Amino acid sequence: MDAYEAIITKRDTREYEARPVAEEHLQRLLQAARMAGSSKNEQPIRLVVVRDPMQKQALAACGDFTAHLSSSPLVIVVVRVEGSRPFDAGRTAQNMMVAANALGIASCPVGIQHDEPAREVLGLPDDQIVAMAITLGYPKGGDRPQGRGERRMSLGDFVSYERWGQGAG
Ligand SMILES: Cc1cc2nc3c(=O)[nH]c(=O)nc-3n(C[C@H](O)[C@H](O)[C@H](O)COP(=O)(O)O)c2cc1C
C-alpha cells in the first residue's frame, strides 16, 4: 500500500480482534509518531502505551464516547505539554494511524474529556495534558478496515480557490 492509499483508505474503526498488536508493529507505530514534526522542533508530545485491562477500564471512564476503549487490544495516549499547539498532537496521532493502516491495523481517536481523572490514571506530571487516546487493533471481520469514503463532503464544497467560496474557475 502506498502512502496515498494508506491515507485515503483510513477509516476510524472500533471493532478489533482480541489478539495483541505485534511488538514489531507497535514499534513501527511509535517511530512513525516520534518522527512527526513540531513547531520549532520543540517536540512537546509524549505517548503512553496502555495495554493493561485495568488501566484501559480506568481510562475509558475519563471520556464520554469510550464504549469500545476497554475492548481494544492497544490504546496509545497522546500527551502534550501545556501551552503547546494542538496541531502538533494531531500530526503525531495521524502519523501513527496512517502507518497503522498500512500495516493492516485499524484505529480510532477517542476524546478524553475529563482531564483531571485521566491525569491521575496515567500518573501525568502537572504540566502535561491528554490530547487524545487512540485505540488500535487488527480489525474484526477482514484484513482491512472497511472504507466509508462517501461520508465526506465533496471536493467542491471542501476547497476554495484564491478566496473563500470561489471555485477553480
Ligand atoms: C478530535 C476527534 C475526536 C474523536 N472522538 C471520538 C470518540 O470520543 N469516540 C469515538 O468513538 N470516535 C471518536 N472520533 C472518531 C470520529 O467519530 C470519526 O473520525 C468520524 O466519524 C469519521 O470516521 P470515518 O473516518 O470512519 O468516516 C473522534 C475523531 C476526532 C478527529
The ligand as an ORCA input file, in Angstrom:
! r2SCAN-3c Opt
* xyz 0 1
  C     -10.939     15.001     17.537
  C     -11.685     13.696     17.372
  C     -12.322     13.129     18.462
  C     -12.998     11.915     18.327
  N     -13.552     11.349     19.437
  C     -14.139     10.141     19.328
  C     -14.628      9.494     20.499
  O     -14.542     10.006     21.620
  N     -15.192      8.272     20.358
  C     -15.294      7.651     19.142
  O     -15.787      6.530     19.092
  N     -14.843      8.268     17.994
  C     -14.259      9.474     18.072
  N     -13.755     10.088     16.943
  C     -13.882      9.443     15.627
  C     -14.880     10.180     14.708
  O     -16.161      9.808     15.060
  C     -14.526      9.826     13.252
  O     -13.302     10.464     12.937
  C     -15.545     10.280     12.233
  O     -16.800      9.714     12.500
  C     -15.108      9.886     10.818
  O     -14.987      8.499     10.753
  P     -14.551      7.741      9.390
  O     -13.157      8.167      9.054
  O     -14.581      6.267      9.733
  O     -15.528      8.137      8.316
  C     -13.068     11.278     17.071
  C     -12.417     11.871     15.976
  C     -11.719     13.046     16.122
  C     -10.993     13.628     14.928
*
